[in-house]
Amino acid sequence: ALVHRPKVLVADEPTGNLDAITAHEIIDLLKKINDFGTTVVLVTHDRDIVNHLKRRVITMKDGKVARDHVGKYSLA
């Protein structure tokens, strides 16, 4: 899928069942993809990953946007 340089890449829980080291390798790879100009939509419940990225965070609650901010994981 990345060969054609998509404008958007959706990653739904890409680190869900991985150990911490492998998870951070995947996140670093997604950051590099983003650096090349692809928008990466990352869905995760892992607060450590969210806090590490320090990027835009959209928090959903009951199917609606509860918060839209830059920074860290928070419960809406």
Biopython code that builds the backbone (N, CA, C, O; Angstrom):
import numpy as np
from Bio.PDB.StructureBuilder import StructureBuilder

atoms = [
    (1, "ALA", "N", (0.814, -1.198, 0.000)),
    (1, "ALA", "CA", (0.000, 0.000, 0.000)),
    (1, "ALA", "C", (0.858, 1.261, 0.000)),
    (1, "ALA", "O", (0.431, 2.297, -0.511)),
    (2, "LEU", "N", (2.048, 1.187, 0.561)),
    (2, "LEU", "CA", (2.896, 2.374, 0.649)),
    (2, "LEU", "C", (3.672, 2.664, -0.626)),
    (2, "LEU", "O", (4.199, 3.765, -0.789)),
    (3, "VAL", "N", (3.749, 1.697, -1.529)),
    (3, "VAL", "CA", (4.508, 1.861, -2.767)),
    (3, "VAL", "C", (3.986, 3.041, -3.579)),
    (3, "VAL", "O", (4.766, 3.741, -4.224)),
    (4, "HIS", "N", (2.690, 3.264, -3.553)),
    (4, "HIS", "CA", (2.069, 4.319, -4.350)),
    (4, "HIS", "C", (1.979, 5.651, -3.605)),
    (4, "HIS", "O", (1.305, 6.573, -4.065)),
    (5, "ARG", "N", (2.653, 5.756, -2.459)),
    (5, "ARG", "CA", (2.692, 6.987, -1.658)),
    (5, "ARG", "C", (1.291, 7.556, -1.407)),
    (5, "ARG", "O", (0.940, 8.604, -1.948)),
    (6, "PRO", "N", (0.511, 6.879, -0.602)),
    (6, "PRO", "CA", (-0.852, 7.353, -0.334)),
    (6, "PRO", "C", (-0.832, 8.675, 0.426)),
    (6, "PRO", "O", (0.140, 8.998, 1.110)),
    (7, "LYS", "N", (-1.910, 9.429, 0.299)),
    (7, "LYS", "CA", (-2.023, 10.684, 1.041)),
    (7, "LYS", "C", (-2.359, 10.425, 2.500)),
    (7, "LYS", "O", (-1.973, 11.196, 3.378)),
    (8, "VAL", "N", (-3.089, 9.324, 2.760)),
    (8, "VAL", "CA", (-3.517, 8.997, 4.119)),
    (8, "VAL", "C", (-3.266, 7.516, 4.383)),
    (8, "VAL", "O", (-3.533, 6.666, 3.533)),
    (9, "LEU", "N", (-2.752, 7.223, 5.570)),
    (9, "LEU", "CA", (-2.569, 5.845, 6.024)),
    (9, "LEU", "C", (-3.305, 5.704, 7.353)),
    (9, "LEU", "O", (-3.037, 6.455, 8.290)),
    (10, "VAL", "N", (-4.227, 4.751, 7.442)),
    (10, "VAL", "CA", (-4.965, 4.506, 8.678)),
    (10, "VAL", "C", (-4.366, 3.285, 9.354)),
    (10, "VAL", "O", (-4.296, 2.207, 8.765)),
    (11, "ALA", "N", (-3.932, 3.463, 10.602)),
    (11, "ALA", "CA", (-3.329, 2.378, 11.375)),
    (11, "ALA", "C", (-4.187, 2.147, 12.620)),
    (11, "ALA", "O", (-4.130, 2.924, 13.573)),
    (12, "ASP", "N", (-4.971, 1.090, 12.604)),
    (12, "ASP", "CA", (-5.891, 0.777, 13.702)),
    (12, "ASP", "C", (-5.212, -0.180, 14.670)),
    (12, "ASP", "O", (-5.048, -1.364, 14.373)),
    (13, "GLU", "N", (-4.819, 0.336, 15.825)),
    (13, "GLU", "CA", (-4.136, -0.442, 16.871)),
    (13, "GLU", "C", (-2.939, -1.228, 16.319)),
    (13, "GLU", "O", (-2.868, -2.441, 16.519)),
    (14, "PRO", "N", (-2.006, -0.575, 15.639)),
    (14, "PRO", "CA", (-0.881, -1.302, 15.038)),
    (14, "PRO", "C", (0.082, -1.912, 16.048)),
    (14, "PRO", "O", (0.901, -2.759, 15.692)),
    (15, "THR", "N", (-0.011, -1.487, 17.304)),
    (15, "THR", "CA", (0.906, -2.002, 18.325)),
    (15, "THR", "C", (0.186, -2.805, 19.395)),
    (15, "THR", "O", (0.772, -3.129, 20.428)),
    (16, "GLY", "N", (-1.067, -3.125, 19.157)),
    (16, "GLY", "CA", (-1.919, -3.751, 20.165)),
    (16, "GLY", "C", (-1.377, -4.997, 20.832)),
    (16, "GLY", "O", (-1.531, -5.150, 22.043)),
    (17, "ASN", "N", (-0.752, -5.888, 20.095)),
    (17, "ASN", "CA", (-0.271, -7.148, 20.670)),
    (17, "ASN", "C", (1.239, -7.284, 20.596)),
    (17, "ASN", "O", (1.764, -8.395, 20.530)),
    (18, "LEU", "N", (1.937, -6.160, 20.607)),
    (18, "LEU", "CA", (3.393, -6.180, 20.475)),
    (18, "LEU", "C", (4.075, -5.833, 21.790)),
    (18, "LEU", "O", (3.508, -5.149, 22.642)),
    (19, "ASP", "N", (5.304, -6.318, 21.938)),
    (19, "ASP", "CA", (6.089, -5.921, 23.104)),
    (19, "ASP", "C", (6.491, -4.456, 22.929)),
    (19, "ASP", "O", (6.383, -3.909, 21.832)),
    (20, "ALA", "N", (6.952, -3.823, 24.004)),
    (20, "ALA", "CA", (7.240, -2.387, 23.999)),
    (20, "ALA", "C", (8.300, -1.997, 22.971)),
    (20, "ALA", "O", (8.164, -0.963, 22.318)),
    (21, "ILE", "N", (9.333, -2.787, 22.818)),
    (21, "ILE", "CA", (10.411, -2.457, 21.878)),
    (21, "ILE", "C", (9.893, -2.473, 20.442)),
    (21, "ILE", "O", (10.136, -1.536, 19.681)),
    (22, "THR", "N", (9.186, -3.527, 20.076)),
    (22, "THR", "CA", (8.643, -3.631, 18.720)),
    (22, "THR", "C", (7.598, -2.548, 18.477)),
    (22, "THR", "O", (7.524, -1.992, 17.382)),
    (23, "ALA", "N", (6.797, -2.250, 19.484)),
    (23, "ALA", "CA", (5.784, -1.199, 19.353)),
    (23, "ALA", "C", (6.435, 0.139, 19.022)),
    (23, "ALA", "O", (5.954, 0.866, 18.152)),
    (24, "HIS", "N", (7.522, 0.466, 19.707)),
    (24, "HIS", "CA", (8.197, 1.738, 19.437)),
    (24, "HIS", "C", (8.854, 1.743, 18.061)),
    (24, "HIS", "O", (8.954, 2.795, 17.429)),
    (25, "GLU", "N", (9.300, 0.589, 17.591)),
    (25, "GLU", "CA", (9.846, 0.499, 16.232)),
    (25, "GLU", "C", (8.755, 0.789, 15.200)),
    (25, "GLU", "O", (8.998, 1.482, 14.212)),
    (26, "ILE", "N", (7.562, 0.261, 15.430)),
    (26, "ILE", "CA", (6.438, 0.509, 14.527)),
    (26, "ILE", "C", (6.065, 1.993, 14.549)),
    (26, "ILE", "O", (5.812, 2.586, 13.501)),
    (27, "ILE", "N", (6.030, 2.584, 15.729)),
    (27, "ILE", "CA", (5.702, 4.005, 15.846)),
    (27, "ILE", "C", (6.749, 4.855, 15.142)),
    (27, "ILE", "O", (6.404, 5.823, 14.464)),
    (28, "ASP", "N", (8.021, 4.508, 15.294)),
    (28, "ASP", "CA", (9.082, 5.238, 14.590)),
    (28, "ASP", "C", (8.911, 5.132, 13.078)),
    (28, "ASP", "O", (9.138, 6.103, 12.356)),
    (29, "LEU", "N", (8.514, 3.965, 12.603)),
    (29, "LEU", "CA", (8.268, 3.775, 11.173)),
    (29, "LEU", "C", (7.100, 4.648, 10.701)),
    (29, "LEU", "O", (7.177, 5.265, 9.639)),
    (30, "LEU", "N", (6.030, 4.698, 11.483)),
    (30, "LEU", "CA", (4.887, 5.538, 11.131)),
    (30, "LEU", "C", (5.272, 7.018, 11.130)),
    (30, "LEU", "O", (4.784, 7.783, 10.298)),
    (31, "LYS", "N", (6.141, 7.424, 12.056)),
    (31, "LYS", "CA", (6.617, 8.808, 12.077)),
    (31, "LYS", "C", (7.412, 9.128, 10.817)),
    (31, "LYS", "O", (7.279, 10.221, 10.265)),
    (32, "LYS", "N", (8.237, 8.191, 10.354)),
    (32, "LYS", "CA", (9.011, 8.403, 9.127)),
    (32, "LYS", "C", (8.085, 8.518, 7.919)),
    (32, "LYS", "O", (8.304, 9.349, 7.037)),
    (33, "ILE", "N", (7.058, 7.684, 7.885)),
    (33, "ILE", "CA", (6.076, 7.758, 6.797)),
    (33, "ILE", "C", (5.419, 9.136, 6.805)),
    (33, "ILE", "O", (5.219, 9.740, 5.751)),
    (34, "ASN", "N", (5.085, 9.625, 7.990)),
    (34, "ASN", "CA", (4.493, 10.954, 8.123)),
    (34, "ASN", "C", (5.475, 12.044, 7.679)),
    (34, "ASN", "O", (5.072, 13.017, 7.042)),
    (35, "ASP", "N", (6.741, 11.886, 8.006)),
    (35, "ASP", "CA", (7.764, 12.860, 7.598)),
    (35, "ASP", "C", (7.881, 12.966, 6.082)),
    (35, "ASP", "O", (8.269, 14.014, 5.564)),
    (36, "PHE", "N", (7.551, 11.892, 5.367)),
    (36, "PHE", "CA", (7.594, 11.902, 3.905)),
    (36, "PHE", "C", (6.326, 12.492, 3.287)),
    (36, "PHE", "O", (6.198, 12.538, 2.064)),
    (37, "GLY", "N", (5.387, 12.946, 4.128)),
    (37, "GLY", "CA", (4.221, 13.651, 3.612)),
    (37, "GLY", "C", (2.903, 12.916, 3.669)),
    (37, "GLY", "O", (1.875, 13.464, 3.271)),
    (38, "THR", "N", (2.906, 11.693, 4.149)),
    (38, "THR", "CA", (1.659, 10.940, 4.271)),
    (38, "THR", "C", (1.011, 11.255, 5.617)),
    (38, "THR", "O", (1.670, 11.206, 6.655)),
    (39, "THR", "N", (-0.272, 11.574, 5.595)),
    (39, "THR", "CA", (-1.009, 11.760, 6.840)),
    (39, "THR", "C", (-1.238, 10.388, 7.457)),
    (39, "THR", "O", (-1.735, 9.480, 6.791)),
    (40, "VAL", "N", (-0.878, 10.237, 8.727)),
    (40, "VAL", "CA", (-1.063, 8.968, 9.427)),
    (40, "VAL", "C", (-2.148, 9.159, 10.478)),
    (40, "VAL", "O", (-2.016, 9.983, 11.383)),
    (41, "VAL", "N", (-3.220, 8.388, 10.348)),
    (41, "VAL", "CA", (-4.279, 8.370, 11.351)),
    (41, "VAL", "C", (-4.033, 7.128, 12.186)),
    (41, "VAL", "O", (-4.189, 6.004, 11.709)),
    (42, "LEU", "N", (-3.649, 7.338, 13.435)),
    (42, "LEU", "CA", (-3.293, 6.245, 14.337)),
    (42, "LEU", "C", (-4.372, 6.106, 15.401)),
    (42, "LEU", "O", (-4.649, 7.048, 16.143)),
    (43, "VAL", "N", (-4.972, 4.939, 15.470)),
    (43, "VAL", "CA", (-5.978, 4.649, 16.488)),
    (43, "VAL", "C", (-5.316, 3.777, 17.539)),
    (43, "VAL", "O", (-4.807, 2.699, 17.231)),
    (44, "THR", "N", (-5.323, 4.249, 18.794)),
    (44, "THR", "CA", (-4.702, 3.476, 19.866)),
    (44, "THR", "C", (-5.323, 3.822, 21.211)),
    (44, "THR", "O", (-5.884, 4.901, 21.402)),
    (45, "HIS", "N", (-5.207, 2.880, 22.134)),
    (45, "HIS", "CA", (-5.598, 3.107, 23.522)),
    (45, "HIS", "C", (-4.355, 3.204, 24.405)),
    (45, "HIS", "O", (-4.468, 3.321, 25.625)),
    (46, "ASP", "N", (-3.186, 3.157, 23.802)),
    (46, "ASP", "CA", (-1.919, 3.144, 24.538)),
    (46, "ASP", "C", (-1.483, 4.568, 24.872)),
    (46, "ASP", "O", (-0.950, 5.278, 24.019)),
    (47, "ARG", "N", (-1.711, 4.974, 26.102)),
    (47, "ARG", "CA", (-1.409, 6.351, 26.505)),
    (47, "ARG", "C", (0.075, 6.672, 26.398)),
    (47, "ARG", "O", (0.428, 7.822, 26.137)),
    (48, "ASP", "N", (0.958, 5.687, 26.593)),
    (48, "ASP", "CA", (2.395, 5.944, 26.477)),
    (48, "ASP", "C", (2.771, 6.356, 25.056)),
    (48, "ASP", "O", (3.582, 7.262, 24.863)),
    (49, "ILE", "N", (2.188, 5.699, 24.075)),
    (49, "ILE", "CA", (2.462, 6.047, 22.679)),
    (49, "ILE", "C", (1.926, 7.444, 22.373)),
    (49, "ILE", "O", (2.618, 8.250, 21.750)),
    (50, "VAL", "N", (0.718, 7.731, 22.800)),
    (50, "VAL", "CA", (0.123, 9.048, 22.557)),
    (50, "VAL", "C", (0.974, 10.138, 23.194)),
    (50, "VAL", "O", (1.269, 11.148, 22.556)),
    (51, "ASN", "N", (1.367, 9.941, 24.438)),
    (51, "ASN", "CA", (2.159, 10.945, 25.139)),
    (51, "ASN", "C", (3.535, 11.119, 24.504)),
    (51, "ASN", "O", (4.069, 12.228, 24.483)),
    (52, "HIS", "N", (4.111, 10.043, 23.992)),
    (52, "HIS", "CA", (5.430, 10.090, 23.353)),
    (52, "HIS", "C", (5.391, 10.882, 22.046)),
    (52, "HIS", "O", (6.331, 11.613, 21.737)),
    (53, "LEU", "N", (4.317, 10.740, 21.284)),
    (53, "LEU", "CA", (4.239, 11.372, 19.966)),
    (53, "LEU", "C", (4.090, 12.888, 20.026)),
    (53, "LEU", "O", (4.640, 13.601, 19.187)),
    (54, "LYS", "N", (3.350, 13.382, 21.011)),
    (54, "LYS", "CA", (3.105, 14.818, 21.135)),
    (54, "LYS", "C", (2.581, 15.412, 19.824)),
    (54, "LYS", "O", (3.079, 16.430, 19.342)),
    (55, "ARG", "N", (1.587, 14.765, 19.274)),
    (55, "ARG", "CA", (0.944, 15.208, 18.033)),
    (55, "ARG", "C", (-0.519, 15.515, 18.318)),
    (55, "ARG", "O", (-0.951, 15.482, 19.470)),
    (56, "ARG", "N", (-1.269, 15.809, 17.285)),
    (56, "ARG", "CA", (-2.693, 16.091, 17.441)),
    (56, "ARG", "C", (-3.400, 14.855, 17.975)),
    (56, "ARG", "O", (-3.196, 13.744, 17.485)),
    (57, "VAL", "N", (-4.231, 15.064, 18.984)),
    (57, "VAL", "CA", (-4.981, 13.975, 19.608)),
    (57, "VAL", "C", (-6.467, 14.316, 19.539)),
    (57, "VAL", "O", (-6.905, 15.354, 20.035)),
    (58, "ILE", "N", (-7.230, 13.427, 18.918)),
    (58, "ILE", "CA", (-8.680, 13.587, 18.875)),
    (58, "ILE", "C", (-9.267, 12.465, 19.721)),
    (58, "ILE", "O", (-9.090, 11.286, 19.417)),
    (59, "THR", "N", (-9.960, 12.843, 20.777)),
    (59, "THR", "CA", (-10.561, 11.876, 21.688)),
    (59, "THR", "C", (-12.040, 11.734, 21.351)),
    (59, "THR", "O", (-12.775, 12.718, 21.269)),
    (60, "MET", "N", (-12.458, 10.484, 21.157)),
    (60, "MET", "CA", (-13.849, 10.196, 20.814)),
    (60, "MET", "C", (-14.580, 9.654, 22.043)),
    (60, "MET", "O", (-14.008, 8.915, 22.844)),
    (61, "LYS", "N", (-15.839, 10.029, 22.175)),
    (61, "LYS", "CA", (-16.686, 9.487, 23.237)),
    (61, "LYS", "C", (-18.095, 9.341, 22.674)),
    (61, "LYS", "O", (-18.671, 10.301, 22.163)),
    (62, "ASP", "N", (-18.636, 8.149, 22.770)),
    (62, "ASP", "CA", (-19.980, 7.861, 22.257)),
    (62, "ASP", "C", (-20.121, 8.255, 20.784)),
    (62, "ASP", "O", (-21.157, 8.769, 20.365)),
    (63, "GLY", "N", (-19.056, 8.005, 20.004)),
    (63, "GLY", "CA", (-19.091, 8.256, 18.573)),
    (63, "GLY", "C", (-18.939, 9.710, 18.160)),
    (63, "GLY", "O", (-19.101, 10.040, 16.985)),
    (64, "LYS", "N", (-18.630, 10.580, 19.111)),
    (64, "LYS", "CA", (-18.474, 12.004, 18.809)),
    (64, "LYS", "C", (-17.120, 12.497, 19.304)),
    (64, "LYS", "O", (-16.521, 11.915, 20.209)),
    (65, "VAL", "N", (-16.650, 13.583, 18.692)),
    (65, "VAL", "CA", (-15.388, 14.181, 19.127)),
    (65, "VAL", "C", (-15.608, 14.827, 20.486)),
    (65, "VAL", "O", (-16.446, 15.716, 20.634)),
    (66, "ALA", "N", (-14.847, 14.372, 21.479)),
    (66, "ALA", "CA", (-14.940, 14.925, 22.825)),
    (66, "ALA", "C", (-13.854, 15.973, 23.059)),
    (66, "ALA", "O", (-14.073, 16.961, 23.760)),
    (67, "ARG", "N", (-12.678, 15.746, 22.464)),
    (67, "ARG", "CA", (-11.566, 16.698, 22.583)),
    (67, "ARG", "C", (-10.741, 16.653, 21.310)),
    (67, "ARG", "O", (-10.647, 15.620, 20.647)),
    (68, "ASP", "N", (-10.148, 17.783, 20.982)),
    (68, "ASP", "CA", (-9.252, 17.883, 19.832)),
    (68, "ASP", "C", (-8.140, 18.832, 20.256)),
    (68, "ASP", "O", (-8.348, 20.041, 20.351)),
    (69, "HIS", "N", (-6.965, 18.282, 20.507)),
    (69, "HIS", "CA", (-5.874, 19.094, 21.029)),
    (69, "HIS", "C", (-4.526, 18.485, 20.653)),
    (69, "HIS", "O", (-4.463, 17.389, 20.096)),
    (70, "VAL", "N", (-3.476, 19.189, 20.955)),
    (70, "VAL", "CA", (-2.128, 18.675, 20.731)),
    (70, "VAL", "C", (-1.580, 18.259, 22.074)),
    (70, "VAL", "O", (-1.717, 18.974, 23.066)),
    (71, "GLY", "N", (-0.956, 17.095, 22.097)),
    (71, "GLY", "CA", (-0.283, 16.760, 23.326)),
    (71, "GLY", "C", (-0.460, 15.392, 23.852)),
    (71, "GLY", "O", (0.141, 14.447, 23.341)),
    (72, "LYS", "N", (-1.265, 15.248, 24.860)),
    (72, "LYS", "CA", (-1.233, 14.010, 25.614)),
    (72, "LYS", "C", (-2.592, 13.331, 25.709)),
    (72, "LYS", "O", (-3.640, 13.913, 25.427)),
    (73, "TYR", "N", (-2.518, 12.087, 26.115)),
    (73, "TYR", "CA", (-3.692, 11.242, 26.322)),
    (73, "TYR", "C", (-4.492, 11.777, 27.504)),
    (73, "TYR", "O", (-3.924, 12.122, 28.540)),
    (74, "SER", "N", (-5.781, 11.842, 27.348)),
    (74, "SER", "CA", (-6.633, 12.211, 28.473)),
    (74, "SER", "C", (-7.978, 11.533, 28.304)),
    (74, "SER", "O", (-8.411, 11.245, 27.189)),
    (75, "LEU", "N", (-8.611, 11.291, 29.394)),
    (75, "LEU", "CA", (-9.954, 10.713, 29.347)),
    (75, "LEU", "C", (-10.950, 11.845, 29.219)),
    (75, "LEU", "O", (-10.897, 12.819, 29.969)),
    (76, "ALA", "N", (-11.848, 11.718, 28.277)),
    (76, "ALA", "CA", (-12.838, 12.784, 28.050)),
    (76, "ALA", "C", (-13.902, 12.761, 29.120)),
    (76, "ALA", "O", (-14.819, 13.583, 29.097)),
]
sb = StructureBuilder()
sb.init_structure("model")
sb.init_model(0)
sb.init_chain("A")
sb.init_seg("    ")
for serial, (resi, resn, name, xyz) in enumerate(atoms, 1):
    if name == "N":
        sb.init_residue(resn, " ", resi, " ")
    sb.init_atom(name, np.array(xyz, "f"), 0.0, 1.0, " ", f" {name:<3s}", serial, name[0])
structure = sb.get_structure()
